[in-house]
Amino acid sequence: MAHAVISCLHANLAAFEAVLEDIDQQGIDSITCLGDLVGYGPQPNEVVELIRQRGIPTCQGCWDEDIIDGLNSCECSYPSQLAERRGHQAHHWTASRLTEENKAFLATLPLTLRKDKLLFVHGSPNSQHEYLLPDMNAFAALERVETAGAETLFCGHTHQPYVRELSGGSIRVSVQQKGNQPNTEQEMALPVRRIVNAGSVGEPRHGNTKATYVIHNDSTGEVSIREVDYDVAKTCKAIVDVGLPEVFAWRLSHGFEYAERADDASHVCER
Amino acid sequence: MERWALVSGLCGDLDLYEQIQSDLRRKRGTAHLFVLGDMVGPDRNCNDLLSRLRQPKRGDLQPNCIYGWWEEQLLAEHGYRGGQKPEAFDHENEAITLQKLREAVNVDHLNWLASLQFGFIELDCGLIHGSSADVGDQLLETTSPLILLDRLTRLDVNRLFTARSGRQFHLQLNGGTIQSKVKDHAGEDQQEHTVPKRSVIGIGSGANYTLYDPASDHIEFLSVSGRSGRFNLGFG
């Protein structure tokens, strides 16, 4: 059965509606959302309410968490002070516009969703704030999946969709203990695991302006990355009209986030 | 280059600390002493040991201390840190143990304990009580190499010295590979990643301690004579 996974909607209603239409047109009625319903975009209430109306199972993203718990993340959240100031501006605007009912809904979202050996998270099993970038050390990436007890890990947060298969791995170790015991040597075969990043519906950073999501076939394991056109200009205009930083509209219209990318994939958020 | 002595789990035992200092004086060439946490514990009064660590006697190797699991619990009890980790509350005698821990340490020492770092990076070595993931993380010689490699990668060090498990071991990651295939909108990319040559060293606890020579990479596991390697992991 085909199953759609969406992430990082970021209060972009036009993009969300276009992706839902694309999913509906393919006859897919099973959707999982990996969070970040709000932040950056101009329609937080509309997006949260559409998620609730469609009954889409959703994990809590880092922006959803921040709106509920306040801004207390460590320095990894933003790559520059300028980005941080703009992010805080968007946070305060979103917090002021979001209804109490929708905030309460965000507070109820789980950190992870699990379906057999499929695990759904926003950032990583460790944290909503950890980036699993496609070039992250392969052993560290495998550790995130394996330690969580999953075979396939679905994540978002980076806004770059990808499918990463980790296979054929092994690690050799030797152990010396106290005393005269001889060294022991062993080789550990590593399991085959996958990481699927669903990209971003509301703020794509993969090189063009199209909204992205993935379709997973439960039976075959096949994953396809979908790109969907939507009315970018409409969302950009709404961003400017509500008074959010114009750079949010500019980068949305270019399909990448200027100078705002997490560089250190090994960093573990100290939040 | 001069050797390092790595000690942990003194849990307030000044006599043991003095025996280790005495041992180290007899072993020429040891110039640096690292105390990897658990200087305090609930089973004895810790004030004399803490005073000695803060103000060493003439002839003592100057101790470089970081905080451990017991310091974390103590500081949480006094409101210096967030709440204890959930695993700290599994034991039925938890309240009694915490009370004993509070009584074992004079509040005059708390600011100093709170000022201690999580770990040291010396040369290409990480010196930590638990691991780069958590002060309570127990790394053993039987821990999955994947997890050990992750803990090393997080710190970007070649050697990770850990104390939390109380075990003395030297585990070397000697090799291995993994295939990584990434498919995105731009196409497919396949790479082979190799395991870097890295080590995790359990330094022991209490009377069991470790000497390390950075010049030769030689590791020596030692015990203070006549003392067992007493070790208390906590409430669990």
Interface residues (C-beta under 8 A of the other chain):
Chain A: P134 D135 N137 A138 F139 A140 A141 L142 E143 E146 T147 Q160 P161 Y162 V163 R164 E165 L166 S167 G168 G169 S170 I171 R172 V173 S174 V175 Q176 Q177 K178 G179 E185 E187 M188 L190 H206 G207 T212 I225 E227 S266 V268
Chain B: S132 A133 E141 S144 P145 L146 I147 L149 D150 T153 R154 D156 Q168 F169 H170 L171 Q172 L173 N174 G175 G176 T177 I178 Q179 S180 K181 V182 K183 D184 H185 A186 Q191 H193 V195 G204 N208 I219 F221
